[in-house]
Amino acid sequence: MITDYLRTQYGYYGKFFCTYGAKERLQKSVVRIVGGNSEGTGFFISKNRVLTNFHVIADEPAPKIIFPDGSFVTPAKMVGDSMADLAILYIEEEFPDLAFSLPDSVNLIEDEPVLSTGYPMGTDLSGEATTLKGSFIDYRKSKNDKVGYIQTSISLVSGMSGGPLTDQCGELIGVNTMGLAGISLFIRADNIKEMTPYLTEVEIAQIAVDPSISPEESVRAFYTYLKARRMEDGFTLLSEDYLQKTDFEEWTNRFTDILDVDVVLTERYEDTDDTAYVKFITKNWNDGEVDYHYYEGTWTMVVEDGVYKIRDGNIQEVFSPEWDWFY
């Protein structure tokens, strides 16, 4: 009876003594990945590289990595492969204590307990990461896929994609990937180790703006830079007149909680030559929760150094906008 208990609850005897604190370590190590169109989970595979699913960051040039303490950063670089559904986000800061090791092989026995950690429902559900316990069922592989999968009894939900699958000891064995009709699949961690050298920037969404084209395109560039947290670039789009009433530190501090900016519309205002009308949405991170704010108004621009720059504005917050506001 004791032997059977150790097998079903811990996988095998060697893992009986390493389970203490594994859940708490996992919850402190995983991070949220938040973009404008999708959200998921990620984890460090080295001191400055965060792994997640490609579908979490697809079409998103500037996702945010939110740490368990509530702070967040923007990746300096991203690489990925949509067919393998893998992406790596590089950051400038280093967090060696949070890194998981990618194994050379994955070996699980029948019914071995496994743990999946992530943020179910994304930022719609505040609080710590959730760790779900289940059992290993089988290995899966399709000739059409670049990677192999681990099937478990765990039921993944939206928001957990990209999080780690570990054994009872907290050792990495896979990556949360997909859940369908009660079947959840996880990319094998040894396959990930094989794939990482071949991930590229080819499929990664890029920021392409040109503030010299027109007032409305300059406004689009301005909010795109805010979205990407490219604050130096955004600051260069402020005119000499505007800079009379602010400096880089004061101006930057206005946007410390912004995760994302979505420009709904930018167009030339009526019959003017120097004014752009804009509607945009900000996604703000406050006390572990997301707030959405809606704005519209005009920016008057002036050409300096061949670029349209912000001279003066009249931007107002819109509360509870009607459905047609978004079109």
Secondary structure by P-SEA (a helix, b strand, c coil): caaaaaaaccccccccccccaaaaaaaacbbbbbcccccbbbbbccccbbbbbccccccccbbbbbccccbbbbbccccccccccbbbbbbcccccccbbbbbcbbbbccccbbbbbcccccccccccbbbbbbbbcbbbbbccccbbbbbcccccccccccbbbbccccccccccccccccbbbbccaaaaaaccccccccccbbbbbbccccaaaaaaaaaaaaaacaaaaaaaaccccccccccaaaaaaaccccccccccccccccccccbbbbcbbbbbbcccbbbbbbbbbbbbbbbcccbbbbcbbbbbbbccccccccc
